[in-house]
Amino acid sequence: MKITIEPAGPGDPKSLPANLGFGKYFANLMFSQRYSAGEGWHDARIGPYGPLSLDPATVVLHYAQEIFEGLKAYRRPDGKINLFRPWENALRFNRSAERMAMATLDPEDHVQAIVELVSLVQKWVPTQESASLYIRPTMIGTDVGLGVHASQSYLHYIIAGPAGPYFSTGFNPVAVYVCSDQVRAVRGGTGEAKTGGNYAASLFVAEKVKARGYQQVLWLDATERRYVEEVGAMNIAFVYDGTHVATTALSGSILAGITRNSVLKLAPDLGYTVSEERLDIQKVLADIRAGRITEAFGLGTAAVIAPLGTLGTENETYTINDEPGPVARRLYRTLTDIQYGRIPDPYGWTYTINSKN
């Protein structure tokens, strides 16, 4: 793919505060290309970061034909930059596109766009501990006109920005509310696609329980309201007896997380057993009460691993841990050491970009 490179817009990472937060700041370049039916993808460019101009009748604004991804670039000790499993993100982007009746991309072109963008904005890749460059590929339907239909034109763009830990509390256990009366996604729906509507559906409950001191929501299946699905925007895992990591089996309503997949491959090499299964919430709560579940954590690109401290229901609070457990700590340390290039990568997960600084 030929990409036209244009001058960057204003902006300097040196002016940013040490505490970056998450998703607040963006590099001064972005990638974009357009799709037209009969022509395919065209006009690939990297140019100044800036607003999009959309007609008020653009279909994405009315019928939510939109997908996105999330991955990171990590500053290595030698100054080079690692991407973590970018081809997996590209393949999942296409799976989301197919589910949303959108145009797909050549995965090699998608990764090339990410690599070239990161190469050009590498001074924005932070050096602070636990910080990284968060990368957000997005695609939206751009036909103009009302009436429910799959768009025949699309805009694919990629933005990136320096970010700190996803949770302001860092690697500390979070309080989670078990929701049994509302659902995030249903099997056969769009739950396994990374589309904005899934996240919009979670906001009502998330905002309601935030006022009660909870940071995340544990979602149950939409049919029986019985089986554990996701926690917030993350996959979830439970540690049994300090040695076994159990995560929810993919069902069609659960996102196939890349961090989840990485942990399932990494954990056995660290001496843990793993399983993917349907996890009954009542059994989970009973196992917490009995002390069989010794840890629980969310799994996702933004937070990597997020320890859970308590699970709350309408009538009771179940305490798991008041500090991160040893399994979560070891998985987090090993996975992030691979991502940041602090230890060798035996899995071939990282792609290294040579620094031009």
Secondary structure as the mmCIF struct_conf table of DSSP 4:
data_model
#
loop_
_struct_conf.conf_type_id
_struct_conf.id
_struct_conf.beg_label_comp_id
_struct_conf.beg_label_asym_id
_struct_conf.beg_label_seq_id
_struct_conf.end_label_comp_id
_struct_conf.end_label_asym_id
_struct_conf.end_label_seq_id
STRN STRN1 THR A 4 ILE A 5
BEND BEND1 PRO A 10 PRO A 10
HELX_RH_3T_P HELX_RH_3T_P1 PRO A 13 SER A 15
BEND BEND2 LEU A 16 LEU A 16
BEND BEND3 ALA A 18 ALA A 18
BEND BEND4 PHE A 22 GLY A 23
BEND BEND5 ASN A 28 ASN A 28
STRN STRN2 LEU A 29 SER A 36
TURN_TY1_P TURN_TY1_P1 ALA A 37 GLU A 39
STRN STRN3 GLY A 40 PRO A 48
TURN_TY1_P TURN_TY1_P2 PRO A 56 ALA A 57
STRN STRN4 THR A 58 THR A 58
HELX_RH_AL_P HELX_RH_AL_P1 VAL A 59 TYR A 63
STRN STRN5 GLU A 66 PHE A 68
STRN STRN6 LEU A 71 ARG A 75
TURN_TY1_P TURN_TY1_P3 PRO A 77 ASP A 78
BEND BEND6 GLY A 79 GLY A 79
STRN STRN7 ILE A 81 PHE A 84
BEND BEND7 ARG A 85 ARG A 85
HELX_RH_AL_P HELX_RH_AL_P2 PRO A 86 ARG A 99
TURN_TY1_P TURN_TY1_P4 MET A 100 ALA A 101
HELX_RH_AL_P HELX_RH_AL_P3 PRO A 107 LEU A 120
TURN_TY1_P TURN_TY1_P5 VAL A 121 VAL A 121
HELX_RH_3T_P HELX_RH_3T_P2 GLN A 122 TRP A 124
BEND BEND8 VAL A 125 VAL A 125
BEND BEND9 GLN A 128 GLN A 128
TURN_TY1_P TURN_TY1_P6 GLU A 129 SER A 130
STRN STRN8 SER A 132 GLY A 141
STRN STRN9 VAL A 144 VAL A 144
BEND BEND10 GLY A 145 GLY A 145
BEND BEND11 GLY A 147 VAL A 148
BEND BEND12 GLN A 152 GLN A 152
STRN STRN10 SER A 153 ALA A 163
BEND BEND13 TYR A 166 PHE A 167
TURN_TY1_P TURN_TY1_P7 SER A 168 THR A 169
BEND BEND14 PHE A 171 ASN A 172
STRN STRN11 VAL A 174 CYS A 179
BEND BEND15 SER A 180 ASP A 181
BEND BEND16 ARG A 184 ARG A 184
TURN_TY1_P TURN_TY1_P8 ARG A 187 GLU A 192
BEND BEND17 ALA A 193 ALA A 193
HELX_RH_AL_P HELX_RH_AL_P4 GLY A 196 ALA A 200
TURN_TY1_P TURN_TY1_P9 ALA A 201 SER A 202
HELX_RH_AL_P HELX_RH_AL_P5 LEU A 203 LYS A 210
TURN_TY1_P TURN_TY1_P10 ALA A 211 GLY A 213
BEND BEND18 GLN A 215 GLN A 215
STRN STRN12 GLN A 216 LEU A 220
TURN_TY1_P TURN_TY1_P11 ALA A 222 GLU A 224
BEND BEND19 ARG A 225 ARG A 225
STRN STRN13 TYR A 227 TYR A 227
STRN STRN14 VAL A 228 VAL A 231
TURN_TY1_P TURN_TY1_P12 GLY A 232 ALA A 233
STRN STRN15 MET A 234 MET A 234
STRN STRN16 ASN A 235 TYR A 240
TURN_TY1_P TURN_TY1_P13 ASP A 241 THR A 243
STRN STRN17 HIS A 244 THR A 248
HELX_LH_PP_P HELX_LH_PP_P1 ALA A 249 LEU A 250
BEND BEND20 GLY A 252 ILE A 254
HELX_RH_AL_P HELX_RH_AL_P6 ILE A 258 ASP A 269
TURN_TY1_P TURN_TY1_P14 LEU A 270 GLY A 271
STRN STRN18 THR A 273 GLU A 277
STRN STRN19 ASP A 280 ASP A 280
HELX_RH_AL_P HELX_RH_AL_P7 ILE A 281 ALA A 290
TURN_TY1_P TURN_TY1_P15 GLY A 291 GLY A 291
STRN STRN20 ILE A 293 GLY A 300
TURN_TY1_P TURN_TY1_P16 THR A 301 ALA A 303
STRN STRN21 VAL A 304 GLY A 312
BEND BEND21 GLU A 314 ASN A 315
STRN STRN22 THR A 317 THR A 319
BEND BEND22 ASP A 322 GLU A 323
HELX_RH_AL_P HELX_RH_AL_P8 PRO A 326 GLN A 339
TURN_TY1_P TURN_TY1_P17 TYR A 340 GLY A 341
BEND BEND23 ARG A 342 ILE A 343
TURN_TY1_P TURN_TY1_P18 PRO A 346 TYR A 347
STRN STRN23 THR A 350 ILE A 353
#
